[in-house]
Amino acid sequence: MKKKKQPEAKQQLKDALADDLKDKLQQMKSALKAEDDQRKKREKERLIRQRKEQEKNKSFEELLNESGLDWKQYK
């Protein structure tokens, strides 16, 4: 009997939610997802700008050290 009561309780809860409430929850879910996507996009753009700024502000010594060429060959 307990197995029969549990599905009935679940069914009653589902039926108890009004359609407008379901729609409102779906809209909230969509809005939160869009907001999260925008936040991730802004964070990605911020990291790109930060990397470009760091690259721009490197000294000649740092650029020379990062170079893969063996400068001793050209002496």
Kinemage of the C-alpha trace (Angstrom):
@kinemage 1
@onewidth
@group {chain A} dominant
@subgroup {mainchain}
@vectorlist {calphas} color= white
{ca met a 1} P 0.000 0.000 0.000
{ca lys a 2} L 2.864 2.388 0.650
{ca lys a 3} L 4.038 2.022 -2.932
{ca lys a 4} L 0.617 3.060 -4.189
{ca lys a 5} L 0.440 6.109 -1.899
{ca gln a 6} L 3.816 7.521 -2.938
{ca pro a 7} L 3.005 7.815 -6.652
{ca glu a 8} L -0.343 9.345 -5.770
{ca ala a 9} L 1.382 11.959 -3.591
{ca lys a 10} L 3.793 12.827 -6.371
{ca gln a 11} L 0.966 13.056 -8.844
{ca gln a 12} L -1.001 15.322 -6.522
{ca leu a 13} L 1.929 17.686 -6.094
{ca lys a 14} L 2.411 17.911 -9.835
{ca asp a 15} L -1.271 18.572 -10.372
{ca ala a 16} L -1.360 21.107 -7.541
{ca leu a 17} L 1.132 23.422 -9.283
{ca ala a 18} L -0.728 25.846 -11.434
{ca asp a 19} L 0.314 26.324 -15.044
{ca asp a 20} L 1.086 29.979 -14.454
{ca leu a 21} L 3.423 29.027 -11.612
{ca lys a 22} L 5.190 26.541 -13.887
{ca asp a 23} L 5.562 29.218 -16.555
{ca lys a 24} L 6.894 31.695 -13.998
{ca leu a 25} L 9.481 29.171 -12.800
{ca gln a 26} L 10.532 28.428 -16.377
{ca gln a 27} L 10.962 32.151 -17.034
{ca met a 28} L 13.047 32.541 -13.898
{ca lys a 29} L 15.184 29.598 -14.967
{ca ser a 30} L 15.714 31.134 -18.399
{ca ala a 31} L 16.561 34.533 -16.911
{ca leu a 32} L 19.086 33.035 -14.491
{ca lys a 33} L 20.699 31.029 -17.277
{ca ala a 34} L 20.988 34.135 -19.471
{ca glu a 35} L 22.460 36.107 -16.569
{ca asp a 36} L 24.995 33.363 -15.899
{ca asp a 37} L 25.974 33.256 -19.578
{ca gln a 38} L 26.499 37.030 -19.589
{ca arg a 39} L 28.613 36.822 -16.445
{ca lys a 40} L 30.811 34.133 -17.989
{ca lys a 41} L 31.170 36.180 -21.179
{ca arg a 42} L 32.212 39.302 -19.229
{ca glu a 43} L 34.734 37.286 -17.203
{ca lys a 44} L 36.243 35.824 -20.366
{ca glu a 45} L 36.548 39.282 -21.939
{ca arg a 46} L 38.145 40.623 -18.752
{ca leu a 47} L 40.757 37.863 -18.790
{ca ile a 48} L 41.547 38.557 -22.454
{ca arg a 49} L 41.995 42.282 -21.751
{ca gln a 50} L 44.190 41.474 -18.744
{ca arg a 51} L 46.446 39.183 -20.812
{ca lys a 52} L 46.773 41.804 -23.548
{ca glu a 53} L 47.677 44.454 -20.972
{ca gln a 54} L 50.294 42.203 -19.407
{ca glu a 55} L 51.777 41.430 -22.828
{ca lys a 56} L 51.844 45.120 -23.697
{ca asn a 57} L 53.627 46.040 -20.471
{ca lys a 58} L 56.407 43.460 -20.720
{ca ser a 59} L 59.943 44.758 -20.683
{ca phe a 60} L 62.426 44.083 -23.434
{ca glu a 61} L 64.261 41.651 -21.148
{ca glu a 62} L 61.093 39.603 -20.562
{ca leu a 63} L 60.371 39.475 -24.278
{ca leu a 64} L 63.956 38.461 -25.003
{ca asn a 65} L 63.848 35.703 -22.364
{ca glu a 66} L 60.588 34.333 -23.792
{ca ser a 67} L 62.019 34.232 -27.287
{ca gly a 68} L 62.849 30.748 -28.483
{ca leu a 69} L 65.866 31.884 -30.476
{ca asp a 70} L 69.424 31.249 -29.308
{ca trp a 71} L 70.885 34.735 -29.430
{ca lys a 72} L 74.408 33.495 -28.740
{ca gln a 73} L 74.562 32.206 -32.309
{ca tyr a 74} L 74.311 35.740 -33.670
{ca lys a 75} L 77.250 37.239 -31.733
